[in-house]
Amino acid sequence: MATTIFAKQALTGSEWQQNVAVTIDDNGRISDISVATGNESVKVGILLPALSNLHSHSFQRAMAGLAEQQGPNPFDDFWTWRKVMYRFLEILSPADLEVIATQVQMEMLESGYAASAEFHYLHHNLNGAPFENICELSERLFQASLTTGIGYTHLPVLYMRGGLDNKDLQGAQMRFGCNLDQFQSLFSSLSTSMTNLPNDYALGVAPHSLRAVTKEGLLMASNLDKDAPIHIHIAEQQGEVDEVVQALGQRPVRWILDEFAIDKRWCFIHATHTDNSELIDFAKSGAIAGLCPITEANLGDGVFDALTFFENGGHFGIGSDSNVRIGLSEELRMLEVSQRLRDQRRVVLSSEEVPSNGRYLYERAAIGGAQALARNSGVIEVGAYADLVALDDEHYSIAGLSNDTILDTWIFASDDNIVRDVWAAGRHVVCDGAHFLHDKITSKFRQTIKRLRNEL
C-alpha cells in the first residue's frame, strides 16, 4: 500500500520546497512529489534524503571504550588498538555477532542513516576453521538487517596474508583468512543468498588492503562481478604507507591508480596519507573517498585533505567504521572541524554555488554514500529508493529555521536527537525518535555486552 508523507519543508532534488507531498510505492521507491493537499497519511516537519553509512565493522561496537588506556609504548597508535580487537575476536560467537550488529544498525537508523555497508572480514570459527556453512557469519548480518529494516550492502572481505612480507595469518587473524578458491566459493554462495533478500540489498567485494591482499587477489576480487562495488582500506596509517613504498616502490594510492582501472565502482576507505598528485588523480577517477572522521580521530590516523580532493572534483561519503561512536552529524562536523584546525580558518568545505557548510557536506555525503553502496538513493526524486529522514522542526535547536540554515545548525550546533522518523527503502523503521524495536534490541545487547566484557 502506498504511503504519502506531508513535509512542511523538504530538500527535493537540489532545492528546498514548502508543503510537499512525497509518495512511496509498494516497492519502496518514490513515485510522486507534489504540492501537499493535507490528506497525507504521515506528517513531518523537515524531510531530507537520508545518508548511507558506507563503512562499518559492526562487531567492533562491543569493544568501544576498551582501548583508551596507555599501553607500554607512550606513543600509542593503531597497532595497540588492534591487539585489543584480536583479544575480543577470541570469544565472539555467531550469535554474539548478530546481536551486536542488530544494535549497531538500530543506532545508525536512529541517528539518521537509512542504509549501511558492512565491511565484513569475520568469516570463520573461533579456532580459525571454516564453518560448515561458509556463509554462517554473513547470514547473521543479513538477519540483523532484516530485523532492523536498514538498507544493506554486504562487502565480504578478502584477507590473504599477515603483511606485505607474505607472512602467515596468526591467532585471531585466522578468523579472517581466505585463499582465492575459498573466497570465490564464499562470493558465489552469497550471490545465491541475495536472491532471497529485499530488492534494495546489494553485494559487493572488499579486498582488505594492500597489506593483506596480493595483486593477484586484488585482480580476482575486482573481477568477480563487473557491476559490484569494490571497497578497500588504503593509506590509513603512515606506517602502512612506508611499508608499501618499501615493498612495491610506490605510495599506496599511486600504486593502485597505476595498476588498476579505478572508476566509480571503487571506494577508497580513509586514504588519509596521500600527496597532492595522488589526491588529484584519485578525484578524477570517480572513485569515492570513504571517510570515517570519528574513528580516524579516535585511532590518531591523521587528517584527510578534503579541500584539495573536493576542489579537484572528488566525491565522498561517511562511515562509522569501528563504531566507537555512531553519530551522523558528528561525522560531518568532525570532517569540517579537522580541516579548520589544520588550516586555521572557518567554513573550509563549501563553494560559491553552495556557501552553506552544512548543506555542502550533507548533500555530497548523501550522493557519494549512495554511489559507494550501489544504491539508488541519496536524493529525493521520483524513482529513487525512499531513504528519508525527518527532523523535529519544533526542537529548540532548529525551531524557526528554514532551508540551508537547518543543515548548518544540525551539523554544527545540535545532535542526532532531532531525528524523528527514518524510512529505509520505504520501510518506516524510526518513529518519534526511536526504532520500532528499540527496547527489545537494546535489552538483548545489554545482556550480551555484559557477558563479553566479563570474559575479556
C-alpha atoms as one frame of an Amber mdcrd trajectory, in Angstrom:
protein
   0.000   0.000   0.000   1.412   3.390  -0.987   2.369   5.880   1.725   2.308
   9.648   1.327   4.330  11.939   3.591   3.473  15.593   4.142   6.513  17.765
   4.891   6.414  21.428   5.856   9.899  21.739   4.341  11.713  19.231   2.133
  15.040  19.175   0.309  13.948  17.659  -3.006  16.351  17.286  -5.886  18.618
  20.280  -5.398  16.140  22.744  -3.903  14.045  23.352  -0.826  10.278  23.195
  -1.192   7.462  24.074   1.195   4.356  21.968   1.890   5.435  18.943  -0.109
   3.810  15.536  -0.523   6.184  12.610  -1.160   4.563   9.328  -2.173   6.268
   5.960  -1.651   5.131   2.985  -3.728   4.913  -0.679  -2.718   8.490  -1.277
  -3.927   9.930   1.281  -1.526  10.613   3.869  -4.211   9.466   7.459  -4.508
   6.657   7.533  -7.049   5.489  11.146  -6.807   6.498  14.542  -5.436   3.759
  17.147  -5.451   2.105  20.005  -3.600   0.556  18.726  -0.381  -3.225  18.521
  -0.061  -3.455  17.928   3.678  -4.740  14.369   3.268  -1.323  12.709   3.563
  -1.011   9.711   5.911   2.172  10.889   7.675   3.056  14.473   8.608   6.595
  15.678   9.396   8.370  18.976   9.852  11.559  18.724   7.795  12.227  15.967
   5.259  15.692  15.179   3.893  17.290  12.434   1.818  18.832  10.018   4.312
  22.530   9.159   4.178  24.114   5.753   3.674  26.814   4.688   6.130  29.499
   3.412   3.745  31.896   1.698   6.152  31.162  -0.348   9.247  32.745  -3.175
  11.221  29.730  -3.927  13.410  31.402  -6.287  15.869  33.825  -3.571  16.986
  30.957  -1.685  18.649  31.186  -4.166  21.513  34.796  -3.161  22.291  34.157
   0.593  22.173  35.940   2.292  25.058  38.120  -0.704  25.914  41.277   0.552
  24.188  41.527   4.016  25.743  44.349   3.339  28.221  48.015   3.944  27.536
  49.939   0.805  26.702  53.636   0.046  27.266  54.503   2.473  24.478  53.632
   6.073  25.466  53.352   6.862  21.743  50.269   4.669  21.432  48.868   4.081
  17.955  46.528   1.986  15.846  48.545  -1.174  16.288  47.956  -1.216  20.070
  44.213  -0.825  19.473  44.373  -3.763  17.073  45.705  -6.029  19.831  42.580
  -5.319  21.894  40.435  -6.197  18.875  42.222  -9.534  18.449  41.578 -10.434
  22.099  37.910  -9.680  21.585  37.736 -11.898  18.496  38.887 -14.878  20.552
  35.489 -15.032  22.307  32.968 -13.692  19.748  30.326 -16.234  18.616  27.938
 -16.082  15.633  25.019 -15.326  17.957  27.026 -12.511  19.555  27.768 -11.010
  16.154  24.085 -10.938  15.233  23.095  -9.251  18.489  25.835  -6.629  18.179
  25.099  -5.912  14.518  21.402  -5.510  15.272  22.210  -2.921  17.941  24.624
  -1.096  15.648  22.149  -0.901  12.789  19.427   0.327  15.129  21.731   3.097
  16.374  22.578   4.034  12.795  18.911   4.340  11.899  18.150   6.411  14.981
  20.972   8.805  14.096  19.543   9.355  10.605  21.229   6.803   8.343  18.931
   4.680   6.168  21.472   2.168   4.849  24.800   0.634   5.770  27.691  -1.126
   4.051  29.280  -3.817   6.192  32.996  -4.368   5.514  32.802  -7.945   6.733
  36.019  -9.837   7.344  34.998 -12.181  10.157  34.383 -15.421   8.251  35.488
 -18.378  10.402  35.011 -20.018  13.787  36.923 -19.244  16.994  39.760 -21.612
  16.067  40.029 -20.218  12.542  38.409 -23.274  10.965  35.668 -22.650   8.385
  32.072 -23.156   9.454  30.170 -25.983   7.778  28.109 -23.205   6.197  30.686
 -20.856   4.694  28.134 -18.016   4.863  27.331 -18.511   8.567  28.541 -15.136
   9.819  27.418 -13.242   6.727  23.941 -14.667   7.203  23.964 -13.430  10.800
  24.460  -9.937   9.413  21.667 -10.457   6.895  19.374 -11.455   9.755  20.342
  -8.359  11.736  19.470  -6.221   8.723  16.125  -7.946   8.269  15.345  -7.357
  11.944  16.195  -3.660  11.890  14.925  -2.910   8.385  18.054  -0.993   7.397
  19.117  -0.805   3.752  22.134  -3.037   3.345  25.186  -3.632   1.165  27.304
  -6.632   2.122  31.033  -6.465   1.444  32.770  -9.794   2.142  36.458  -9.194
   2.733  39.338 -10.998   1.069  42.135 -11.290   3.642  45.051 -13.451   2.474
  48.178 -12.686   4.476  49.613 -11.022   7.555  51.567  -8.314   5.768  53.424
  -7.261   2.653  56.149  -9.758   3.533  53.567 -12.541   2.928  53.732 -13.876
   6.470  51.021 -16.324   7.510  47.964 -15.218   9.450  48.235 -15.944  13.162
  45.940 -16.149  16.177  42.692 -14.217  15.838  43.625 -13.262  12.267  42.830
 -16.841  11.270  39.138 -15.950  11.508  39.613 -13.556   8.566  41.646 -15.657
   6.182  40.540 -16.943   2.788  42.556 -18.234  -0.119  41.302 -17.396  -3.602
  39.295 -20.602  -4.036  37.602 -20.182  -0.647  36.730 -16.584  -1.384  35.279
 -17.369  -4.794  33.136 -20.052  -3.161  32.016 -17.604  -0.465  31.102 -14.945
  -3.003  29.199 -17.432  -5.148  27.192 -18.671  -2.164  26.431 -15.121  -1.068
  25.268 -14.233  -4.572  22.740 -17.055  -4.322  21.621 -15.898  -0.864  20.964
 -12.388  -2.153  18.084 -13.625  -4.313  16.049 -14.240  -1.144  16.713 -10.818
   0.398  14.994  -7.446  -0.139  15.494  -5.829  -3.530  17.402  -2.882  -2.068
  20.135  -5.139  -0.656  23.379  -5.325  -2.631  26.533  -7.439  -2.697  29.979
  -6.031  -3.297  33.525  -7.090  -2.553  36.256  -5.809  -0.255  39.910  -6.724
  -0.758  41.015  -5.717   2.721  44.155  -3.700   1.991  47.421  -3.806   0.083
  48.968  -5.313   3.212  46.501  -8.202   3.333  45.895  -8.968  -0.364  48.269
  -9.832  -3.203  47.992  -8.212  -6.621  46.573 -11.488  -7.933  43.952 -11.472
  -5.186  43.031  -7.867  -5.861  42.582  -8.630  -9.545  40.430 -11.684  -8.846
  38.233  -9.872  -6.327  37.671  -6.901  -8.603  36.577  -9.198 -11.451  34.087
 -11.363  -9.533  31.183  -9.140 -10.563  31.761  -6.380 -13.107  28.954  -4.263
 -11.617  29.591  -4.746  -7.899  31.090  -2.041  -5.674  34.697  -2.558  -4.541
  35.902  -1.171  -1.208  39.481  -1.241   0.094  41.300   0.187   3.116  44.184
   2.281   1.825  46.801   4.707   3.186  45.160   4.905   6.609  48.390   4.916
   8.618  51.775   6.423   7.872  53.372   3.117   8.821  51.332   1.374   6.132
  52.455   3.920   3.531  56.096   3.331   4.438  55.678  -0.456   4.167  54.012
  -0.206   0.753  56.703   2.112  -0.586  59.378  -0.314   0.562  57.603  -3.387
  -0.866  56.020  -2.003  -4.049  58.134   1.045  -4.830  55.201   3.493  -4.784
  52.822   5.094  -2.332  49.594   3.051  -1.872  47.131   5.275  -3.742  49.595
   5.914  -6.565  50.289   2.191  -6.921  46.636   1.160  -7.164  45.793   4.007
  -9.555  48.621   2.916 -11.843  47.951  -0.833 -11.647  44.131  -0.946 -11.838
  41.387   0.766 -13.819  39.903   2.687 -10.898  36.409   4.015 -11.579  33.072
   4.769  -9.895  32.763   1.208  -8.575  35.641   1.778  -6.183  35.642   3.245
  -2.694  38.979   4.039  -1.054  38.465   3.833   2.696  40.434   6.511   4.578
  43.139   7.436   2.025  44.395   9.683   4.804  48.053   9.806   3.825  48.129
  10.898   0.192  50.177  13.506  -1.622  48.681  16.126  -3.940  49.244  14.194
  -7.156  47.564  11.119  -5.680  44.609  13.182  -4.457  44.103  14.855  -7.824
  44.197  11.609  -9.807  42.050   9.857  -7.196  39.457  12.639  -7.522  39.478
  12.397 -11.324  38.939   8.618 -11.240  35.372   8.961  -9.973  36.043   6.674
  -7.007  34.576   7.570  -3.615  36.640   8.626  -0.616  35.196   6.659   2.289
  35.862   8.959   5.235  35.317   7.934   8.855  36.282  11.056  10.838  35.269
   9.839  14.311  37.223   6.590  14.038  40.148   8.274  12.287  40.366  10.749
  15.162  39.984   8.023  17.779  42.818   5.986  16.248  45.036   9.005  15.634
  45.197   8.288  11.911  45.655  11.833  10.655  43.619  14.320   8.614  42.380
  13.683   5.080  42.976  16.664   2.772  39.319  17.074   1.840  39.785  20.584
   0.482  42.250  19.565  -2.242  40.219  16.468  -3.035  36.938  18.366  -3.386
  38.488  21.220  -5.363  39.529  18.638  -7.948  36.066  17.134  -8.279  36.376
  14.353  -5.714  33.347  12.638  -4.197  32.986  11.266  -0.679  30.729   9.521
   1.802  30.964   8.876   5.520  31.140   5.725   7.605  31.192   4.843  11.287
  33.996   2.258  10.838  34.886   0.981  14.341  31.549   2.254  15.682  33.261
   3.703  18.741  30.532   6.332  18.399  27.614   6.342  15.989  26.626   9.875
  15.066  25.770  11.106  11.584  26.030  14.817  12.324  29.188  14.267  14.366
  30.946  12.570  11.444  30.290  15.550   9.175  31.161  18.034  11.900  34.425
  16.223  12.654  35.378  16.271   8.972  34.916  20.023   8.674  36.489  20.816
  12.051  39.603  18.788  11.179  40.104  20.994   8.111  39.571  24.165  10.179
  42.130  23.128  12.782  44.688  22.245  10.128  44.187  25.396   8.040  43.354
  27.818  10.888  40.261  29.152   9.117  36.497  28.680   9.141  33.954  27.214
   6.683  36.543  25.302   4.672  34.296  22.849   2.830  31.811  24.918   0.832
  31.616  26.576  -2.580  30.303  29.652  -4.339  27.359  27.596  -5.581  26.690
  26.088  -2.133  28.028  28.507   0.507  26.244  26.625   3.296  28.832  24.437
   5.037  26.180  22.051   6.319  24.361  21.588   3.040  27.614  21.223   1.082
  28.721  18.374   3.345  25.322  16.724   3.696  24.346  16.628   0.026  27.750
  15.391  -1.106  27.832  12.695   1.576  24.319  11.577   0.613  25.161  11.201
  -3.075  28.638   9.738  -2.531  27.441   7.270   0.076  24.704   6.020  -2.230
  27.246   5.510  -5.017  29.526   3.553  -2.689  26.664   1.220  -1.725  25.469
   0.818  -5.338  22.178   2.162  -4.043  19.716   4.369  -5.915  19.223   6.867
  -3.111  20.783   9.990  -1.620  18.282  12.376  -3.198  14.519  12.874  -3.011
  13.424  12.285  -6.581  10.981  10.036  -8.409  12.408   6.553  -8.972  14.912
   6.647  -6.110  14.570   4.458  -3.049  12.659   6.238  -0.296  15.629   6.613
   2.049  14.301   9.543   4.044  14.910  11.244   7.378  12.556  13.655   9.113
  13.802  16.195  11.650  11.776  17.637  14.509  11.133  21.232  13.466   9.894
  22.022  16.997  13.168  21.001  18.635  14.691  24.096  20.218  17.934  23.755
  18.256  16.275  24.242  14.860  12.874  25.750  15.726  12.066  28.687  13.459
  14.823  27.896  10.959  14.426  27.227   7.262  16.346  25.911   4.276  20.137
  25.544   4.489  20.326  27.004   7.997  18.629  23.829   9.215  21.533  21.703
   7.985  24.149  24.155   9.254  22.592  24.077  12.716  22.014  20.323  12.865
  25.595  19.547  11.908  27.422  22.237  13.871  25.191  23.132  16.814  22.895
  20.206  17.536  22.867  16.429  17.738  21.057  13.478  16.229  18.315  13.640
  18.869  16.419  15.888  16.458  15.883  12.887  14.156  12.195  11.939  14.419
  11.485   9.484  11.607  13.517   7.385   9.182  12.431   5.383   6.151  14.754
   2.834   4.512  13.507   1.940   1.034  10.062   2.904   2.268  10.255   0.877
   5.493   9.243   3.206   8.339  11.782   1.999  10.900  12.209   5.007  13.208
   9.078   6.678  14.572   9.027   9.598  17.027  12.782   9.333  17.544  13.026
   5.620  18.340  13.419   2.424  16.351  10.266   0.323  16.423  12.174  -2.472
  18.240  14.404  -0.211  20.333  13.714  -1.676  23.786  13.900  -5.310  22.675
  17.137  -4.824  20.733  18.826  -2.821  23.480  17.868  -5.314  26.183  19.409
  -8.202  24.271  22.536  -6.196  23.501  22.933  -5.233  27.168  22.918  -8.885
  28.229  25.410  -9.849  25.528  27.831  -6.998  26.130  27.953  -7.588  29.893
  28.862 -11.234  29.345  31.520 -10.436  26.734  33.131  -7.793  28.936  33.315
 -10.257  31.806  35.023 -12.811  29.545  37.721 -10.463  28.236
